[in-house]
Amino acid sequence: MLSSCEPATPVQDAPALGHEQPRATAPTVELDSLRLLQGQREVRIRHGNEWYRLRHTRNDKLILTK
């Protein structure tokens, strides 16, 4: 199930000379690994022109490799 997260609050301190004020970050999307893997032990993920493997190990860990 997806859950929503509260966006981070921007820092209110005055910026130093020559530096931008930090921006608020967008909420982070959270996915359950069961939903992402859909019952499989491994999925391939394309990011741009590159492919990655996300594996669920026997020790219940997730490993992302290129």
N, C-alpha and C positions, 0 to 999 in steps of 0.2 A: 504494500500500500504506500502511495506517495504521501509525504507530509510536507507541510509548508514551514519555512523558517522565517523568522523575523529578520529584516535587513539590518545590517550593522549601522550604528549611529555614527555620523561623521564627527571627527574631532573638532571641538569648538575653539581650540587655542589659536591665537593669531599666528599666521605663517611667518617663517623667517624670511628675510629679504631674499628674493630670487628663487623661492620655492613655492610650489602650488599648494593649495589647501587639499588635504586628502579627500578623495571622493567616497561616497557611500558605496558599499558593494551590493551587488544584486543578490537576492536570496539564493541559497544553494539548493539544488534539486537533490533529493535523496531517493535512491532506488534500493530495494531489497535485493540481495544477491540471488535469491531464489527466482525472483521475477526476471532478473537480467539473464541468468543462465538457463532458465526454462527447463529445468530437469536434466540438463547436460552437465558434463564435467568440464567442458571447454567451449568457449565461443571465440570467434574471430571478430575483431573490431577494426574497421577501416578509419583512419584518421588522416585526412588529406590523401596523399599518394602512398601512405605507409599502412601496413597491416600489423596488428598486434594480436597476441593470444592471451586470453584471460582464462586461467585454469584454477579449478577447485581441487586442492590436494587431498590426499587421504588423511592428512593431519588437520583438516578443516581450515586451511589457509587459502588465500587468493594470491596468485602470482600472475603479474602482467609482464609479458616479454615481447620483444620486437622480433 
